[in-house]
Structures are given as structure tokens and as C-alpha cells.
Amino acid sequence: MTAAHQEIGRFCLQETTIAGIQRAFADGSLTARQLVELYLNRIEAYDRNGPEINSIITVNPQALEDADRLDRDFGNNGLTGPLHGVPVILKDQMDARGMPTTLGSVVFRDYFPDRDCFVTEKLRQAGAIILAKATLGELGRGDTHGSLFGSTKNPYDLDRTPGGSSGGPGASVSANLGAVAIGQEGFASIRRPAAWNGVTGIRPTAGLVSRGGVYAGWPGQPGSLGPLTRSVTDLAKMLDVMVGYDPDDPMTSFGVGQAPETFTDSLDGDGLQGARIGVMTQSMGFHSEPDSDDFRLVSQVFDRAAAELESAGATVIPLPQIPRLTELLAKRASDGRNDEAWDLYYGRSDNSPYASPEAMMQSPDYAKVHRSKYAGTALTGPAAYAEYLLAREELMFSVMKIMADAQLDAIVHKTVEHQPTLIAEGVGPPYYDMRGTTHINTYLVHVPSISVPAGFTSAGLPVGITFLGRPFSDPTMVKLAYAYEQATGHRSPPDSAPPLPGEP
């Protein structure tokens, strides 16, 4: 144990917030170095040993050095930025100089990019400490299994998956292995880990947050980075730092002028008073099984959440069936521009690991890559993509019309329609992968979705609800999620990672 395990003033590490960290800096009861040491102790105790959650791939070897520099700067000038000294965990799909970007795969274990991604750079400028890189569905796909690390465990039930593909960020921040985390969502890869790990996560409207320096970024459209945090307040503070125009990601040109001065202005505890919320019970999850007991357990929690929204002052409106919803969602397709995305991403670095995706697949290690035996999530080819665009337009008009007709502020639906999958059933028969995952937001691309904890099933597993809004209504989604969080207080840390002896 390091010196950080000595009692540190009034600061409490478990469930701490950005504000709590910085208050402790200000009153002298905590330094950035001590904070990093505390989290490193927890990673060693709970991620590498003990329950072996297995959510961290790489710890930043410069984290303590960065903390020392920030402590010196704080002594001279106070806080250096809004995230001064805050340890952040990144999905290992984001570049951070000095650390490999592995995508959870043995194929990329030795790839060290020579530049930060756009968001990592903004985090450092805001004073954040990059603490570690977290596990993900290999190559950014599916549940959190990978040839480099095996499987990540859900801290609420170690036999289950934390979801994916941002399962590592979700599990690690839930288990208090870092202050905050960042995931990436192209299907449901932020919100599902948020729901299954009892934390909050947002996939912002496409264009608010850059994917520059992130694998599978531009010219793809559905994907977006977003924070995973233990509180909506910290999520809002992270968004304030992350949003911004990046010339290397033309999607962000759509976000110019769309972000508020600060998302923290949306933190209104009475935000549900008078809000009109459409409650969607129509099943739309990927490979959902509505007749199963597992589905019913989640539905029971969701029904309670709808009543809680009403108790918090919202007008709750049951929504009609969206015409052809399942049929339209099944037309999801990729534009097939993977080679261009590859060239743009790896072209940022002077030491690209492979010349092309084809060269990567010829690597002897490629045979070790984890591939789900579950059905895929997207069709490919020009004809399929054209059909998807028409279907997307139809569904967008249907959703927006429902919201307009009922004068809704948001639609609320289950973040995932099933409980977390058993790891054994993901890597073996029946090979579940993403079962019950709702992905209407990334299908439509230009809408925000935020998942917030809604309690636990009778089996003790976390459930989340998602607030979905109109394009660039992200501040409203933050407001509604915050009000629901404050009214219910459903966030509860997992028993698998309690405070360590001597931990403040």
C-alpha cells in the first residue's frame, strides 16, 4: 500500500465527484498525487486481484508525474482548469500519447499513436489526468470480450458482462477505479454499459463531440464519444470540456453554435416539473425476447420508473406504437467506407501498424480475434445503405411527429430490455451479444440519448432508463436526467469493490 492509504482529511473517495475532489484540493486535505495513488491501489486490489473485474488494459505510466506537475501548478496558481487533477479513464479506442491504443486486441497490442485524439487533448488542457485505458468489445464491437484481455466482469454480478462495447469504462467508473470515464457509442456502446453498471452515460447528438483520433470515426456518422459518470453533474461538467469543433471531423461542423455556454446550467432539480414525457413500452431491443422472464424483470423496474417520473412532477404520456419500428430498425446498414475511416485514423500517426484492414487480417494474430457468433447489427453495400437511408428518414419523421403531436419534451424507454448477459452465454451457446439493446438513437444519428440509473431488478441487477430528445436538445436531456436522479437516488455502488482498509 502507498502513502495514499493514510487517512486524508474529510475527503471520501467512494462515489466522489469532480466537485468533491476539487474541494479537497482547495482545503489541503488531498493532492492529485494522493488521488492517483488511491485509484491505482483500487485498480490493483479489485481489477487485477480480488474480484478481478478486468476492466483496465493499460495504466498511464505518466499519471503520477502528471499529478505532481498539477500539484506544483496548483500551489502556484490554483486550479489550472475545470478538470484540474481529475483522473479520467478512456475507452481504449481513443488515442492518448504515451499509451497504446489496442482496441482490446492482440493485433494492436504494440500500436502507440504519436498524437492525442481531439478529446484527450481537450481533457489535458482542462487539467485532467489520463489515468488508464479501459477494455472494450474487441475492435469496438459487441460485448466486452477481447483477445488481449479475455472478458470483463460486471461489478454487480461477476458472472455477467458489463455490456459493450464501452464495458470497461462502465465497469471501472462504477467500481470507483477512477473519477470519470469516456466511452464511444456507434450502436449502444455508452448507454448499455451505463445501464448495466448502474451509472449515467450520454451519447450526444452527432456533431457535438469530435471523433478525431478515435478508431471508427469520420466518415462514419453514428459513432460519438460521451462521458460515463456516477452523477449527472459530473456528466455535464465533462460535456463542457468535450464539445467543440474539430476540422478533422466534419461532423462537428453541424454542432457549431448548438452547445450551451455550460451544460451545468441545465442541472435543475425541479426539471421534471411540468415536463411532458412520452413513455415507450413498444419492444425494440436487438434480439429481444419479450416473452422471457428476464425481459419481464426489466419491465417491472421500468414501470416503477414511469411512476417515479410522474411523482417528480412530469406529465407521463403512454406512446402509441411507432409504425413499422422493428422492420425499419432491421434495415440498419453501413456505408461501407471502412477503408477511408482506417486511412484517416491511422494516417494521423507516423507509425501505422498496418497498411490496410486487409493487411491487418493477414496478421497471424488475427485468428485470435474474438468474433461474436450472434447475428450482425448492420447490412453492407450500396443498395442496403440506400434502403437504410430511406428507412431512417421515415423513422425520424415518425418519432419527431409523435413528439410534436403530444408536445413532448422527451421520450423515455428502457436502455436495455434484458438484464446483463452471463459471460458464459456470451462466449458459449447461445452466444448472446447485445441482447435487448435499444439503438434507435444511433440509427437516427442526429438525436441525443442519456441513460440514468432506474434501480435494480428483483435479481439485484442494475436497470437504466433512456431520455431521447430532438436534435441538439442535449441540455434538456441533461436537465430531465438530473431531475430524475435527484428525485430517486438509484445509484448505488457495487459490493464487489468496497472501500479499502485505510481509504478515506
Legacy VTK file of the C-alpha trace (Angstrom):
# vtk DataFile Version 3.0
C-alpha trace
ASCII
DATASET POLYDATA
POINTS 504 float
0.000 0.000 0.000
1.175 3.511 -0.772
1.191 6.514 1.499
-2.144 7.466 -0.048
-3.770 4.868 2.196
-3.228 7.076 5.208
-6.289 8.959 6.342
-6.825 12.074 4.223
-8.879 14.714 5.960
-12.586 14.831 5.216
-12.310 13.576 1.666
-14.216 10.364 0.854
-13.016 8.515 -2.252
-16.005 6.223 -2.642
-18.507 7.840 -5.025
-16.582 11.105 -5.052
-17.383 13.772 -7.601
-15.364 16.348 -9.515
-16.541 18.983 -7.048
-15.618 16.785 -4.080
-12.124 16.234 -5.464
-11.513 19.900 -6.052
-12.873 20.914 -2.647
-10.336 18.542 -1.121
-7.569 20.132 -3.184
-8.692 23.559 -2.031
-8.809 22.715 1.697
-5.469 20.950 1.555
-6.787 17.518 2.538
-5.851 15.909 -0.797
-3.270 16.216 -3.562
-3.532 14.993 -7.112
-0.735 12.501 -6.437
-2.573 11.065 -3.444
-5.740 10.765 -5.509
-3.989 8.919 -8.326
-2.342 6.603 -5.802
-5.718 5.846 -4.239
-7.167 4.854 -7.607
-4.092 2.825 -8.529
-4.499 0.937 -5.245
-8.095 0.137 -6.131
-7.163 -0.989 -9.638
-4.582 -3.330 -8.134
-6.955 -4.623 -5.448
-10.157 -5.010 -7.448
-9.314 -5.048 -11.131
-6.084 -7.082 -11.121
-6.847 -9.078 -7.966
-9.776 -9.815 -5.660
-12.884 -9.962 -7.843
-10.655 -9.413 -10.909
-13.137 -7.138 -12.648
-10.617 -6.904 -15.506
-11.727 -3.521 -16.841
-8.331 -1.836 -17.266
-5.954 -2.652 -20.127
-3.202 -0.083 -19.536
-2.386 2.253 -16.666
-0.794 5.514 -17.783
2.877 5.304 -16.753
2.963 9.107 -16.603
-0.085 9.505 -14.342
1.877 10.178 -11.142
4.264 12.512 -12.944
1.281 14.408 -14.375
-0.243 14.588 -10.894
2.981 16.010 -9.448
3.056 18.689 -12.125
-0.558 19.622 -11.422
0.152 19.782 -7.681
3.002 22.206 -8.342
0.798 24.286 -10.609
-1.969 24.297 -8.013
0.466 25.553 -5.387
1.406 28.451 -7.634
-1.861 29.348 -9.359
-4.735 27.253 -8.008
-6.907 25.180 -10.343
-5.453 25.007 -13.849
-8.795 24.169 -15.442
-12.285 22.780 -14.816
-10.966 19.212 -14.544
-7.799 20.002 -12.596
-6.422 16.791 -11.092
-9.417 14.656 -12.110
-8.323 11.107 -13.106
-10.104 10.033 -16.304
-10.382 6.526 -17.749
-10.569 6.299 -21.552
-12.048 3.569 -23.706
-9.077 2.012 -25.490
-10.402 3.261 -28.805
-9.190 6.807 -28.101
-5.615 7.907 -28.693
-3.519 9.200 -25.792
0.147 9.763 -26.482
2.484 7.566 -24.471
-0.111 4.780 -24.267
-1.071 2.058 -26.761
-4.461 2.085 -28.485
-5.121 -1.645 -28.525
-8.840 -1.900 -29.330
-8.716 -4.788 -26.872
-6.933 -6.920 -29.460
-3.617 -8.737 -29.661
-3.488 -7.422 -33.224
-2.872 -3.872 -31.926
-1.155 -4.501 -28.599
2.037 -2.748 -29.756
0.454 0.251 -31.515
1.490 3.523 -29.874
-0.050 6.588 -31.585
2.112 9.692 -31.524
-0.770 12.166 -31.015
-3.643 12.652 -28.620
-7.105 12.398 -30.037
-9.007 15.706 -30.095
-10.945 14.976 -26.894
-7.899 13.694 -24.997
-6.131 16.942 -25.836
-9.095 18.939 -24.537
-9.112 16.902 -21.336
-5.438 17.601 -20.719
-5.945 21.302 -21.417
-8.726 21.267 -18.793
-6.301 19.825 -16.232
-7.452 16.196 -16.299
-5.093 13.289 -15.635
-5.363 10.393 -18.076
-5.346 7.537 -15.572
-5.856 4.447 -17.711
-7.235 2.847 -20.845
-10.207 0.535 -20.375
-11.436 -2.647 -22.015
-13.948 -2.762 -24.833
-15.585 -5.157 -27.210
-12.678 -6.195 -29.425
-12.240 -3.778 -32.342
-15.082 -1.739 -30.835
-17.770 -4.366 -31.369
-20.233 -6.204 -29.144
-19.861 -7.196 -25.512
-16.602 -6.684 -23.639
-14.604 -9.715 -24.689
-11.199 -9.406 -26.372
-8.193 -11.485 -27.339
-5.907 -9.144 -25.387
-7.687 -9.366 -22.024
-10.353 -12.088 -22.035
-13.691 -10.916 -20.588
-14.567 -8.007 -18.304
-16.882 -8.745 -15.380
-19.906 -6.809 -14.272
-19.096 -5.486 -10.769
-22.682 -6.185 -9.634
-22.509 -9.851 -10.695
-19.081 -11.175 -11.592
-20.579 -13.942 -13.733
-22.101 -11.367 -16.086
-20.844 -8.946 -18.706
-20.754 -5.184 -18.128
-22.128 -4.787 -21.632
-20.272 -3.271 -24.525
-18.568 -2.070 -26.305
-17.612 0.501 -23.614
-17.896 -2.122 -20.893
-14.504 -1.274 -19.388
-15.268 2.414 -18.846
-18.688 1.498 -17.432
-17.414 -1.152 -15.028
-14.364 0.818 -13.908
-16.160 4.042 -13.052
-18.944 2.097 -11.322
-16.371 0.256 -9.182
-14.725 3.591 -8.270
-11.470 2.790 -10.076
-11.373 6.332 -11.460
-13.267 9.581 -11.125
-14.963 9.599 -14.528
-14.721 7.708 -17.812
-15.304 8.203 -21.521
-16.881 5.694 -23.885
-17.784 5.626 -27.549
-21.157 4.687 -28.975
-21.893 3.677 -32.546
-24.736 1.285 -31.684
-25.481 1.460 -27.951
-21.968 1.259 -26.565
-22.260 4.032 -23.960
-25.828 3.686 -22.763
-25.872 -0.104 -22.375
-22.757 -0.192 -20.154
-24.209 2.763 -18.275
-27.421 0.869 -17.555
-25.762 -2.464 -16.737
-23.160 -0.844 -14.454
-25.500 1.496 -12.613
-24.009 4.747 -13.920
-25.044 7.588 -16.197
-23.959 7.874 -19.814
-24.824 10.080 -22.761
-24.387 9.638 -26.453
-24.677 13.299 -27.522
-26.235 14.460 -30.751
-23.829 13.609 -33.552
-21.586 16.596 -34.233
-21.189 17.938 -30.705
-18.133 15.806 -29.841
-15.266 15.057 -32.210
-14.125 11.557 -33.171
-10.780 12.865 -34.433
-8.109 10.397 -33.327
-10.709 7.771 -32.406
-10.904 4.436 -34.211
-14.018 4.142 -36.409
-14.582 7.905 -36.571
-15.157 10.069 -39.625
-16.532 9.425 -42.261
-18.771 7.213 -40.156
-21.787 9.011 -38.732
-23.458 7.069 -35.882
-20.471 6.991 -33.517
-19.873 9.575 -30.818
-17.785 9.859 -27.672
-19.596 10.513 -24.434
-18.942 10.515 -20.669
-19.795 7.704 -18.258
-20.074 9.053 -14.721
-21.550 8.281 -11.326
-23.588 11.505 -11.365
-25.341 13.664 -13.940
-23.493 16.686 -12.549
-20.124 15.184 -13.464
-21.506 14.206 -16.864
-22.459 17.828 -17.533
-19.008 19.035 -16.479
-17.374 16.515 -18.798
-19.537 17.600 -21.725
-18.480 21.211 -21.173
-14.891 20.153 -21.840
-15.511 17.610 -24.596
-17.711 19.513 -27.062
-16.158 21.595 -29.797
-15.436 21.968 -33.484
-12.641 19.856 -34.935
-11.668 20.375 -38.604
-10.541 16.735 -38.718
-14.107 15.597 -38.004
-16.501 17.368 -40.376
-19.468 16.045 -38.371
-18.603 18.660 -35.754
-19.427 21.435 -38.220
-23.077 20.528 -37.531
-22.544 21.236 -33.827
-21.210 24.773 -34.202
-23.433 27.096 -32.176
-25.504 24.214 -30.796
-23.865 23.690 -27.400
-24.893 25.812 -24.411
-22.394 28.040 -22.641
-22.325 25.357 -19.959
-24.315 22.163 -19.543
-24.259 22.726 -15.795
-26.925 25.412 -16.283
-29.278 22.503 -17.038
-28.882 20.957 -13.578
-32.338 21.786 -12.272
-33.660 19.556 -9.517
-37.202 20.600 -10.469
-36.580 19.894 -14.141
-39.356 17.309 -14.358
-41.987 19.685 -13.002
-44.417 20.212 -15.876
-42.288 18.224 -18.340
-44.184 16.147 -20.855
-42.614 12.710 -21.120
-43.695 10.099 -23.640
-43.239 6.600 -22.251
-42.426 3.996 -24.863
-43.236 0.389 -23.987
-43.011 -0.983 -27.511
-40.180 -3.540 -27.657
-37.362 -2.513 -29.998
-34.268 -4.109 -28.490
-31.786 -6.050 -30.590
-32.809 -9.731 -30.475
-35.096 -9.050 -27.514
-37.191 -11.895 -26.118
-40.342 -10.152 -24.796
-41.927 -13.394 -23.562
-38.968 -14.262 -21.323
-38.808 -13.872 -17.544
-35.591 -11.893 -17.966
-37.414 -9.302 -20.090
-40.256 -9.109 -17.549
-37.873 -8.363 -14.684
-36.594 -5.294 -16.525
-40.138 -4.255 -17.430
-41.112 -4.242 -13.750
-38.351 -1.742 -12.992
-39.281 0.372 -15.993
-42.915 0.539 -14.902
-41.790 1.794 -11.480
-39.590 4.382 -13.193
-42.560 5.717 -15.169
-44.442 6.184 -11.892
-41.409 7.920 -10.390
-41.339 10.381 -13.299
-44.956 11.256 -12.563
-44.259 11.608 -8.838
-41.434 14.034 -9.698
-43.893 16.315 -11.477
-43.848 15.088 -15.075
-46.891 14.515 -17.207
-46.424 10.939 -18.369
-47.982 10.081 -21.715
-48.140 6.465 -22.947
-46.990 6.457 -26.552
-48.740 4.772 -29.433
-46.960 2.105 -31.436
-44.448 3.537 -33.901
-45.398 2.171 -37.303
-43.049 -0.484 -38.721
-40.493 0.151 -35.962
-38.912 -3.303 -35.859
-38.967 -3.583 -39.638
-37.247 -0.212 -40.072
-34.600 -0.875 -37.419
-33.723 -4.118 -39.203
-32.674 -2.080 -42.250
-29.705 -0.567 -40.438
-26.711 -0.588 -42.809
-23.128 0.609 -43.034
-21.980 2.982 -45.763
-19.006 0.701 -46.415
-16.388 3.452 -46.096
-14.263 1.474 -43.659
-11.079 1.826 -45.700
-11.403 5.609 -45.712
-12.010 5.667 -41.957
-8.960 3.443 -41.490
-6.740 5.695 -43.593
-7.881 8.839 -41.797
-7.403 7.358 -38.342
-4.068 5.617 -38.799
-2.868 8.356 -41.142
-2.600 10.656 -38.113
0.376 8.632 -36.894
3.846 8.135 -38.348
3.866 4.524 -37.206
0.676 2.953 -38.552
0.583 -0.709 -37.500
-0.764 -1.996 -40.830
-1.137 -0.535 -44.298
-4.798 -1.508 -44.577
-7.556 -3.571 -42.936
-6.671 -6.369 -45.325
-3.065 -6.323 -44.095
-4.310 -6.478 -40.507
-6.433 -9.516 -41.305
-3.380 -11.244 -42.748
-1.601 -10.933 -39.400
-1.054 -14.321 -37.696
-2.676 -12.839 -34.575
-5.917 -12.091 -36.398
-7.047 -15.683 -35.894
-7.228 -14.915 -32.149
-9.693 -12.017 -32.556
-12.949 -12.540 -30.668
-15.847 -12.698 -33.084
-19.408 -12.987 -31.918
-21.421 -15.891 -33.267
-24.562 -13.809 -32.816
-26.126 -12.193 -35.878
-24.582 -8.935 -37.060
-26.067 -5.498 -36.487
-25.755 -3.889 -39.917
-26.109 -4.745 -43.576
-23.497 -3.609 -46.071
-23.374 -2.497 -49.697
-24.730 0.500 -51.654
-28.232 -0.923 -52.136
-28.637 -1.805 -48.478
-27.329 1.599 -47.404
-29.721 3.429 -49.737
-32.608 1.422 -48.308
-31.434 2.253 -44.790
-31.338 5.988 -45.533
-34.944 5.878 -46.718
-35.937 3.878 -43.640
-34.049 6.243 -41.355
-35.872 9.213 -42.830
-39.229 7.501 -42.358
-38.492 6.634 -38.742
-37.131 10.095 -37.966
-40.342 11.696 -39.229
-42.433 9.214 -37.224
-40.561 9.917 -33.991
-40.479 13.688 -34.447
-44.189 13.750 -35.334
-45.106 11.759 -32.235
-43.125 14.227 -30.142
-44.730 17.208 -31.840
-48.297 15.851 -31.697
-48.031 15.127 -27.978
-45.905 18.229 -27.248
-43.248 16.051 -25.662
-40.021 17.210 -24.066
-38.555 13.710 -24.342
-39.318 10.075 -24.985
-38.340 7.619 -22.250
-37.605 3.967 -22.990
-35.694 1.073 -21.465
-31.981 1.484 -22.089
-31.700 -2.297 -22.409
-34.661 -4.660 -22.434
-32.765 -7.512 -20.775
-30.584 -7.971 -17.710
-26.809 -8.226 -18.150
-25.805 -11.314 -20.106
-23.978 -14.165 -18.398
-20.384 -14.236 -19.656
-20.659 -17.978 -20.251
-23.670 -17.396 -22.510
-21.768 -14.758 -24.466
-18.634 -16.751 -25.197
-20.511 -20.050 -25.492
-24.030 -21.197 -26.524
-26.418 -19.448 -27.048
-23.747 -16.796 -27.844
-25.752 -13.812 -26.628
-24.257 -10.497 -27.714
-26.089 -7.203 -27.205
-29.399 -8.956 -26.483
-32.108 -6.429 -25.722
-30.037 -3.406 -26.717
-32.001 -0.378 -27.893
-30.248 1.515 -30.684
-32.878 3.833 -32.129
-30.742 6.879 -31.316
-27.693 5.816 -33.312
-29.967 4.531 -36.051
-31.407 8.048 -36.364
-27.912 9.554 -35.777
-28.997 13.122 -35.065
-30.730 12.719 -31.695
-29.292 12.695 -28.150
-29.874 9.926 -25.617
-28.915 9.803 -21.959
-29.225 6.748 -19.723
-29.642 7.177 -15.977
-29.929 4.509 -13.243
-33.503 3.434 -12.563
-32.932 0.904 -9.809
-32.423 -2.836 -9.675
-34.342 -5.915 -10.721
-35.505 -8.388 -8.096
-32.336 -10.313 -9.003
-30.235 -7.331 -7.863
-29.078 -6.234 -11.336
-28.996 -2.581 -12.479
-31.505 -1.159 -14.930
-31.368 2.167 -16.755
-33.895 4.358 -18.494
-33.056 6.491 -21.512
-34.290 10.010 -22.238
-34.314 10.585 -26.017
-34.840 14.022 -27.500
-34.923 16.137 -30.615
-31.696 17.018 -32.441
-29.387 19.101 -30.218
-31.769 19.024 -27.271
-28.891 17.643 -25.195
-29.247 20.302 -22.447
-32.892 19.313 -21.966
-31.943 15.630 -21.720
-29.356 16.524 -19.067
-31.978 18.529 -17.160
-34.527 15.712 -17.168
-31.970 13.050 -16.246
-30.653 15.192 -13.395
-34.126 15.816 -12.011
-34.897 12.088 -12.146
-31.574 11.256 -10.479
-32.194 13.766 -7.696
-35.749 12.549 -7.144
-34.831 8.873 -6.942
-31.173 8.426 -5.949
-30.939 4.984 -7.535
-27.142 4.985 -7.955
-25.612 2.516 -5.502
-22.012 1.263 -5.739
-21.362 -2.463 -6.231
-20.490 -4.606 -3.215
-17.588 -6.196 -5.099
-15.388 -3.095 -4.698
-15.899 -1.621 -1.191
-13.558 0.933 0.401
-10.105 -0.468 1.037
-8.690 -0.501 4.601
-7.459 2.999 5.399
-9.108 4.501 2.323
-10.614 7.926 3.025
LINES 1 505
504 0 1 2 3 4 5 6 7 8 9 10 11 12 13 14 15 16 17 18 19 20 21 22 23 24 25 26 27 28 29 30 31 32 33 34 35 36 37 38 39 40 41 42 43 44 45 46 47 48 49 50 51 52 53 54 55 56 57 58 59 60 61 62 63 64 65 66 67 68 69 70 71 72 73 74 75 76 77 78 79 80 81 82 83 84 85 86 87 88 89 90 91 92 93 94 95 96 97 98 99 100 101 102 103 104 105 106 107 108 109 110 111 112 113 114 115 116 117 118 119 120 121 122 123 124 125 126 127 128 129 130 131 132 133 134 135 136 137 138 139 140 141 142 143 144 145 146 147 148 149 150 151 152 153 154 155 156 157 158 159 160 161 162 163 164 165 166 167 168 169 170 171 172 173 174 175 176 177 178 179 180 181 182 183 184 185 186 187 188 189 190 191 192 193 194 195 196 197 198 199 200 201 202 203 204 205 206 207 208 209 210 211 212 213 214 215 216 217 218 219 220 221 222 223 224 225 226 227 228 229 230 231 232 233 234 235 236 237 238 239 240 241 242 243 244 245 246 247 248 249 250 251 252 253 254 255 256 257 258 259 260 261 262 263 264 265 266 267 268 269 270 271 272 273 274 275 276 277 278 279 280 281 282 283 284 285 286 287 288 289 290 291 292 293 294 295 296 297 298 299 300 301 302 303 304 305 306 307 308 309 310 311 312 313 314 315 316 317 318 319 320 321 322 323 324 325 326 327 328 329 330 331 332 333 334 335 336 337 338 339 340 341 342 343 344 345 346 347 348 349 350 351 352 353 354 355 356 357 358 359 360 361 362 363 364 365 366 367 368 369 370 371 372 373 374 375 376 377 378 379 380 381 382 383 384 385 386 387 388 389 390 391 392 393 394 395 396 397 398 399 400 401 402 403 404 405 406 407 408 409 410 411 412 413 414 415 416 417 418 419 420 421 422 423 424 425 426 427 428 429 430 431 432 433 434 435 436 437 438 439 440 441 442 443 444 445 446 447 448 449 450 451 452 453 454 455 456 457 458 459 460 461 462 463 464 465 466 467 468 469 470 471 472 473 474 475 476 477 478 479 480 481 482 483 484 485 486 487 488 489 490 491 492 493 494 495 496 497 498 499 500 501 502 503
